[in-house]
Amino acid sequence: MKRIRMRLINKQESKKQKETKIPLSSNEDTSISSKLSENLQRIKQLVGNSSDVIIRDFDMIHSSVQVAAVYTDGLVDKNLAGFFLNRSLMIKKEQVTVSKENVFEFIKNNALTVQKIKIIRDWNELILSILSGDTVILIDGCTEAISGETKGGEMRGITEPTTQVTIRGPKDCFNESIGTNISLIRRRIASSNLWLETMRIGQETHTNIAIMYIKGIINEELIQEVKKRLNEIKTDRILDSGNIEHFIEDHTSSPFPTIYSTERPDSVAGNLLEGRIAILVDGSPFVLIVPTLFVQFFQSPDDYSYRYNLAIFLRILRYVSFFISLVAPSIYIAAITFHQEMIPTTLLISLASSREGVPFPAFVEALLMEATFELLREAGIRMPRAVGQAVSIVGALVLGQAAVQAGIVSPQMVIIVAITGIASFATPAYDLAASARLIRFILMILAATFGFYGLTLGIIIIIAHLNSLRSFGFPYLAPFSPFILEGQKDAILRFPLKQLFTRQHLISQNDKIMESGNPHPSFEQSGTKTKDEKENKE
C-alpha cells in the first residue's frame, strides 16, 4: 500500500510540474500580444522569474507610450546595451515629436545605433533572442518587437594554442566565441568567395552553428551533404563541437577519427583553400574540418614554414613514431615469447639474465607497465598544471625504478614502454594518438597469443579497416588508396611550395589550380641583367 501511495504521489507531483512549466510548443499561441503587461508577465513565467532576465520599463517622453527593454544579464555588453537603449528611448521632447502610432517606425528607423536590428513577430523567436544575448524592445499596443544585437559579457581572450603547439607560425588560437573565431578566419582569407551560413541546433540549447567554405573551390555536393547531416541532428543539447562530430561522422564505431578538429585559425584557412568545409560551434574553441583524410593527422601547420627538406624529415619521423607507438610492445612480447631465435645471441643472453627473477610473462609485464603509464598520463592531465607535469615525470621514474628493483618487471620492458609513450606524443593530432593507445592493447593480446603471426594479422586488419573508411564519402586513405600520383607531393613527402600548384582532385573538383607560372623568373626572363653581363655587352 505504501508503494502504491508513493507512486500516486509521484504521479501527482509530476503532473503539477508539467502544469507549472510553460514550454514553447507548436500548439501554443506564438504571436506577440498587443498589451505590454501581458507580454512581460508571459516572459517572467517562461523564464521562471529568473533574476538574471532584466526588464526595464520606460515612458517615452515625446509620445507618452509605455516601452520595455528585456535582456539577460551576463550575456550582453552592458555599454552597448545602455547606449542602444539611451539613444533609442531617451530622446528629449524638444528634439522630435512623434505620435503614438509612429513610435515603432521611429525607433526602428531613426534611433537605433547597434549594427544588427531584427523585427520579431514570433514569440519563440523573441524568447530565443533574449536568452541569446540580444536586447529586445517591446512597445505597448504593438504586436511586433525590435531586437538589437548586443551580445557580449565576459569571455576568454585570444591566447596561444594548447594542444597544437608549433615552433614557427602564428600563435593565436580560437576561443569560445563563434564571432571571434569567424573573424580570425576572415583575417586570413579576405575574399568575397568565403561564404558563411548559420543555423541553430539543439531543442534546449539552441546552439549557433556556422559552416564556412570558399565558393568556386568547394564541391557543391559536399555542401549539400554537410547541410543534410546537420539538419538531421535531433537532440536537446549541443555543448561542444565534439557533440556535432558524433552525429555527422560516417563511422561511429571506428577507433580512428574521420573528422579533423583544430584550434588553429591558420590550419582552418589552409584547409578551406584546399576545398574543405569548416564547421564552427558557439562555445567551443575547436573547429571541425570535413572531409578528412588520414594524412591530415600527420601534417603540422609549421611544415609549410620550414624548408621542404626539413619538413620531409619531420613528417617521416611522425609516421615512424606512430608506428612505434602502435606496435613496439607487441614486437617485444612476440619476440620474447615465441621467436627467441630471431634475437641475436648476445642480446638474448642479456634479456634472459635480466628476466631471471621476473615472475610474470612478458605480456603481463607489458600490460602492467602500459596501464601504469596511462594512469600517470591521465593523472597528469587532470591535476593542476603546475603539479601535473611533476607528478607524471616523478611518478614514472619512481615507479619504474621501484618495479625493476622489486623484480616485478625487467629493465628492458621499462625502456620499451617509455619509448612507446614518447613516440605517442610525436603525433600532431591527439585524436589519432589516442586511437593508437587503444589499438596497442589489442595488438599486445594478439602478439601474446600467436606471436608475429597474430601481430601481422592485426596489422593487415587495421590496414583493411582504414581502407574501408570514408569521410563524407571520400576515401580515408587517399592519396594512397586510391593511389593519386599528384597527391604524393604533400602526403609523406612535402615538396617545395612552388611545386604544390594543384589541389586534391578528390576534394576540389572545380578549381584545381592554386598557382600557375614560375613565381621566381630568372634575370633573362624578367629583362634584368647583372652588372657583368652589361659590361660584356658593352
Phi, psi and omega in degrees: 000319180298320179296319180296319178296318179297321178295318178296319179296316179297320179296319180295320179295320179294323178296319179297318179297320178295326181287322182285330179286138183243085180282160175264098180246171182289342182279341182278163176285114183262009179274152180275133181286154177280347179267122182297320182297321178294320179296316180293321178295322180292322177297315180298320179293318183294323181266007178067034182054038180297136185286341181275351174271107187266131177239120180242122180267143179225155167240110181295122189298320188275356180219356181052038177256136179283130181226147178228141175247133183233131177206168181254121181294136181097338179257352183247155169279111188297323178295316180292319179295318179296318178295321178299314182287318182296317180289334184273323192243333185266058180260131184290152184294330182290337184286321185203151176240124184233134177281164181297327183287337185254012183297315183298312181295324180295315180295319184293321190263331192241336192247000184267139186240352179283163188287321187241121179242139181223138176267127184247129177240350183252139184291322178299318180293327179295312180296320180296322178294319179297315183280356178260358178106005177273160174255124184251133178251124177250137184241133179294130181089005181238136180265012176237153178237157179247126180246127177249135182283107180233030181300142180183228182088181182283136176206163181287140180281181179280119182237185177281150178299146180253333183252340181234071183280136177234156179277316183234125181143180179300150183248011179265158179215168180290159171234197187275001179263120182292328178294318177296318181296320178296319180294325178296326178286318181293333176296332182267334179235090180270068183233142176289345178278353176280104185260151181228132175231140184237156176203170177240135180229139180111116183292334179254319183278330182050054185284136177286128177239136179232139173242135181237141178202165180256114180295135182099334175258322184290148173281124185297326179295327178294320178300314181296322180293319179296315179297321180297314181292323178291320180290338179277356179288122178239101180205162180266352182212138169227107185251348182203162178295336176297329176295318177296319181302319182292333182276330190252352182288155184286319187235098182284336183269354182283140176287345181269137179287133179251007174228129183270132178240141182213153175251011184255123178296326180293326177292319178295317180298318178297320179289326176297321180289344175270356176103021179259175181244137176255133179246116181253139181238129179294129182096000181234133178274004181250131181255137180270140179241126177226148351285165184239137175249158183299325184290340180298328184287350177254002180261131178249145181302328181280000172300328184268003174258336177278168169293152190296327181292321176292322179296321178296316180299313182294323181290319176297322179299323179292318177298317179295319179297320178297318179295320178296315180295339182273320192236356185301309178297326181293320178298318180296316180296315181296319181292318182287325187274316189242331193236056179295335181292344179276349181268135176304148188300315181299315179294322180295320178295320178295318179294320181294321180291323180286335180264009186298319182263006182279124184278350187251151172292168184298325181295316179294321175304306182297321181296316179296315182290320179295318179296320178295317179296318178295323178296316178294322178297313181293320178296321178294328179287318186280336181283164176306146188300324182292333183258332188300313182295320180295320179296318181296312183290310182296319180298318180295317180294312184293312182294320179297314179294319180294322179294322178292315180294328178281352180078018180280319179229163179269155178299326180296323179293323177298319179295316180299313181295322179295316178298320179297316180295318179294320180296327180293333179282347181281347178285124184299326184263123181295324182299318180289322177297323177293325177297319178296325178296322180288313184292332181304320181291325177294317178294327177296319178295317178296320180292323179287340182265315186238002180073213181294335176296315178294321178297317179296319178298319179297319179294321178297318179296320179297315180295319178297321179294317177299323180290337180272348184284150175226146174239103185055039177088354182266139180300130186290328184267005176298143009266019177275318179216105002290150183284124179238113185298318182295329181286346180290346179292338182222042178249265173284318176270168174220100183292164174305149186299328181289348176261352177267069186256005178233150176267165175298120183289342175290323183277304182249112181257003182260294182250097186270340185266123177269327176204158181220158180082177179268115183290343181234081181293151180285174180297322182292321181292323184275351181086004180262132182240150180286171182295320180295320180296322180294319180294320179296322180294320179293000000 
